[in-house]
Each structure stands twice: as structure tokens, then as C-alpha cells.
Amino acid sequence: MPLPNSYVLKPSSIPAYFDAILDAQAPERFSYKFLENLGFTSTNDRLLIGLLKELGFLNADGTPQQRYFEFLDRSQSKQ
């Protein structure tokens, strides 16, 4: 997998993003609203969605993909 072109402006928040995703149920569509419901209300946090798409967690319309569900399995999430 090539390195993603997307970025986040708050790289120190990446562990918090993934911890919040682990603690929540997978949405039908990962949107800005879902991100706000996780507690990330800054417009800077929205860049996470692009990163998740490039990493294969979400498809182009924000629907969680197999990789997202594999991540939610705590026995596999660290991989």
C-alpha cells in the first residue's frame, strides 16, 4: 500500500481518533456528523475522513469497508 496523500492537522490526536472509533459502533456512513458525535467538533478533525478513505477504512462515499470492521475487532485492531 502506498503512503496516503491525505493528512491531519492534529497528528497528536490520531490515537484519540482511533480509540473513539473503537468505542463506537460502525456507522452506516462515516460523516462529519458522526465525527462530531465522537466528540471531534473542530473543522481540523474533518481531515480524518480523507485519511480513513485513503487507508481503505472507508469507500468514497464514507461507507465503512472490511478493513474498518477488522479494526473494530479488538483482537486485530493493533495490526
C-alpha positions in Angstrom: 0.0 0.0 0.0 1.5 3.4 -1.0 1.7 6.2 1.5 -1.5 8.2 1.7 -1.6 11.8 0.3 -4.1 12.9 3.0 -3.0 14.4 6.2 -4.4 15.6 9.5 -3.6 18.9 11.1 -3.5 17.4 14.6 -1.3 14.3 14.4 -1.2 14.1 18.2 -5.0 13.4 18.0 -4.6 10.2 15.9 -4.6 7.8 18.9 -7.7 9.6 20.3 -9.5 9.3 16.9 -8.9 5.5 16.7 -9.8 5.0 20.3 -13.1 6.8 19.8 -13.7 4.7 16.6 -13.1 1.5 18.6 -15.5 2.5 21.3 -18.3 3.3 18.9 -20.5 1.2 16.7 -19.8 1.4 13.0 -22.0 3.9 11.3 -23.8 3.3 8.0 -21.8 6.3 6.7 -18.8 7.9 8.4 -19.6 11.6 8.1 -18.8 14.9 9.7 -21.8 14.5 12.0 -20.6 11.0 13.1 -17.2 12.5 13.9 -18.9 15.3 15.9 -20.8 12.7 17.8 -17.5 11.1 18.7 -16.5 14.4 20.3 -14.4 15.8 17.5 -16.0 19.1 16.6 -13.2 21.1 15.1 -13.1 21.6 11.4 -9.5 20.3 11.6 -10.8 17.0 12.7 -12.7 16.5 9.4 -9.5 15.7 7.6 -9.5 12.3 9.3 -12.3 11.2 6.9 -10.0 11.7 3.9 -7.2 9.8 5.7 -9.5 6.9 6.5 -10.6 6.7 2.9 -7.0 6.5 1.6 -6.1 3.9 4.2 -9.0 1.7 3.0 -11.2 2.1 6.1 -14.0 3.9 4.1 -15.0 3.9 0.5 -15.5 7.2 -1.5 -19.0 7.9 0.0 -17.9 7.2 3.6 -19.3 3.7 3.9 -17.1 1.5 6.2 -15.2 -1.2 4.4 -13.9 -4.6 5.5 -10.8 -3.0 6.9 -12.9 -0.8 9.2 -14.7 -3.8 10.6 -11.5 -5.7 11.0 -10.2 -2.8 13.0 -13.2 -2.8 15.3 -12.3 -6.4 16.2 -10.1 -5.6 19.2 -8.1 -8.8 18.6 -7.0 -7.4 15.2 -7.1 -3.6 15.8 -3.4 -3.2 16.8 -2.3 -4.7 13.4 
